[in-house]
Amino acid sequence: MKYEYTYRNTAADIWQLSMYYIYGSLVGVCNIIFTTAVFVLGIVRWNSSGLFFRFGVILGFCLFPLIQPVLIYWKARKQAAVINQDTKVSFDDWGIHIKQGEKCSEIKWEKIKRIAKKPNMILIFSDSTHGFVLTTRVLKEEKDEFYAYVVSKIKTGGKRTAS
């Protein structure tokens, strides 16, 4: 079986990936606890507080649900602006074949460290920090079939198993 996709990650794709990792980690838990604590503190002390305290509560409450995502999107826009060529990636029984502009590379299935399935994307890691982001926009209706294929290749190391 062979899958082939040509795509270019957008700022929205990079932003969404960043948000998944922030709110799917201990940092995200801390963000939620901080925001909840500021909200509760604001409600409890609002009537007896001054203008400076109220401003701090509003700023603290908006920091993680509003300000942080906007700043992350600005960073994602800068990262996406650097991507000036489409990536063509194909997956077959041997492994992954990548072409971006004139650069070509190949990765055997044995070198793939892990696969992560998020609601709107599939991540394929070649090491702990590098990999491929394939969004639902790219995969379309093949998302579940493609995910099952890639997972089967990771488990078998690219080798065919007897059926």
Summary of the structure (lengths in Angstrom):
residues: 163
radius of gyration: 21.1
end to end distance: 15.1
largest distance: 72.7
contacts: 413
relative contact order: 0.16
helix: 55%
strand: 23%
